[in-house]
Each structure stands twice: as structure tokens, then as C-alpha cells.
Amino acid sequence: MGVFQELESEYDYEIVEEFFGHYSQMVENMESLIISLDSKEAYGKNINELFRMFHTIKSGSAYLKIEPVRKLVTLVEEVLQECRELDASASEELINWLLSVSDQLNLYKEDLENDKEEFSRLNHAIIKVPTVYVK
């Protein structure tokens, strides 16, 4: 039994489908928000929207006990909370890190879609959290 079927066996089908639908939509939309963080005009709005997305994913993945997703988005939410306090544009280091996170969340989405036996390994580059948030 794969990870998706396991979720469906433990939780109501509609809850799992609703989470997966929202998760997929947010993952698809986050890359454009991340890329435009280099614009000072878009920075504040996009950081807040990304924070909201990661917080929503964290809540759903915590409820469904999807630990790889929950752990990753919890880390990102902490970084974005610090970024929300800045009035600037994002550094290239932060943008590249967030794009790596987005790629990892896409991998997890594919793992669910394909009902893999387990989630893909975490890209170890993500563990190195950027130290410079703004340029």
C-alpha cells in the first residue's frame, strides 16, 4: 500500500482529497511568487502569501500526519516569518533556497499522485538555510 492509499485508509476520503487538491494548487502557484520576490514592490505581498500557503500546508499535513511535508514546511514557515519583518527584496540565496523547497514539495506531490511506497528523500541542500534574506 502506497502513501496515498494509506492516508485514505486512515482518514476520510474527502479530507484526504481536499488536502491533496489544495496542496497541489498551492505548490503549482508558489514558484511564480518566489521568483518575483526580487521585486521590492511585490516582496511584502508575496512573502505574506507564501507564508499563508506554507502555514496552510503545515496545518493539513500535521492533521494527516504527513511528517516529511510537515517538517519541511515548518522550517520554511520559520524562515518566512523572519522575512515578513523585512522591507526589502529577497536575496538570490533566499530565492534559490525557496525554489529548492518548491521542487521538493513537487516531488512529494508526485509521490502522493503515484502512490509511492514512501516519500522521496529530502534534498540535502535545503538543510542549509540561507543566512542572507535581503539584497
N, C-alpha and C positions, 0 to 999 in steps of 0.2 A: 504494500500500500504506500503510495506517494504522500508527500506533504499536504497536497490539496485534499486528497480523499480523507486523510487523517483528520484534517480540520472539519470537513463535512460530517465525519462520524462523531466528532466530539461536540460540535456546535450546530445550531440550527442552520440549515442550508441557506436561508435568506440572509442571515447575518454574515456568513462567510462570503456569499456572492456580493452583498452590499459593500463589505470591506474591500474585496478584490476590485470591484468596479471603481470605487473612489481612489484606491491606491493606484491603480493603473492610470487613471486620468491625471492624478497629481504628478506621477513620475513622468508622464508624457509632457506635461506643461512646465516642469521645473527647469529644463535646460535653457529655454529662452530667457527665463527670469534670471538665471545665474549669469548668462553671458552679458546681459545688459546691466549688471552690477557695476561695470566700469564707468557708467554714466552717473555723474553726481546728481543729475535731475531725477533719474529713475531709482537711485540707490535706496532711499528710505522706503518708498512704496514696495519695491521688490524684496528687500530684506524682510519687511513685515509679512509679505505674502508667503515667502519661503518659510519663515518661522511658523506661520499658521499651518502650512502644509505638513511640515515635519512634526508639529505638535499633534495634528490630527492623525498622522500615520502612527505616531508613538502611542496614542490612546488606543487605537484599534488593534495594533499589534500586541500591546500589553494585555488587552482583554482576551485576545485569541491565543496568547502565549506563544507568539512567533518571535522567539528570542533573538535570532540573528538580526531581524529587522528592527526590533525594539532597541537593542543595544546600539546599533548604528545611528538610528535617528535621535536617540537620547544624547549621544555625543554631539551630533550636528546641532541639535537644538541649543545646547550649552554654548557652542561657538557663536551661533546666530544671535543668541541673547546678548552677548558682548558686542556683536556687530551692530545691533539695534541702537546702541548708545552712542554710536559714532555718526558724525555728519560729514561724510566724505564719499569717495568712490572706492570700490573694492580693489585690493591689490591683485596682481596677476596670480600670485601664490594662492590666495583665497579662492579666486575663481577656478583655477585648475583643480584645487582640492575638492571644491563643491561639485565640479564636473565628474571627478572620480567617484564621489559619493553617488551622484546621479546614475552613473554607469553601473555601480554596484546594486543600486535599488532596481535597475532594469534587469540585471541578472537574477535577482530574487523574484522579480515578476515572471520572468521566463521559467524559473524553477517551478513556480506555482502553476503557470499555464501548462507546462509539460508534465506536471505531477511527478517531479523528480523524487527520488527516494530521500534525498537530503538537499539542503541549500548549498549553493556554491560557496567556496572558500572566500573569505574576505580578502580583498586586495590590500596587501600589507602597506602600500603607500598611504592608505587612508589613516593608518595609525599615527603617522607624522602630521599632527595638527599644525596648520600654519601659525606662525608667530606674528606675522605682519598682516593685519586685516585691511589696511587702507594704503592707498598710494599717495 
